[in-house]
Amino acid sequence: MLVQVVNESSGNMLAEQAEVARSFGRRLKGLLLRRGLSPSEGLVIEPCNAIHTFFMLFPIDAVFYDFAGRVVAVFPHLVPFRWTPFVREAQGVVELPAGKVAATGTQPGDRLAFLPAHPKELGT
């Protein structure tokens, strides 16, 4: 399943195509073994209140949100072999390319919307 992740507070698009990981296996794999994310990609992990970047090959931004879609914590530019603290009130996290949080001005208190996304066609 793919979704668009939009910061409703600012109107900025965080991810045009974010994969949703809800199964144990998909949440466990996360972004491991990927070489990176394009500027329009992301990964939504639910449920989730802490992540690590062990064995990842690239840095990411992490945006934790609660059941209402309110941003409760932001961890920009997490380099490989790091972890976030436990975010008690988090329902999930959006993992994004490093720099996306700064580029969109996303901060705690912002509201996120998760909208249906359609895969891009080849050659577009």
Secondary structure, DSSP 8 states (H G I E B T S, - for coil): -EEEEEETTTTEEEEEEEEEE-SHHHHHHTTTT-----TTEEEEESS-S--B-TT-SS-EEEEEE-TTSBEEEEEEEE-SS-B----TT-SEEEEEETTHHHHHT--TT-BEEEEE-----TT-
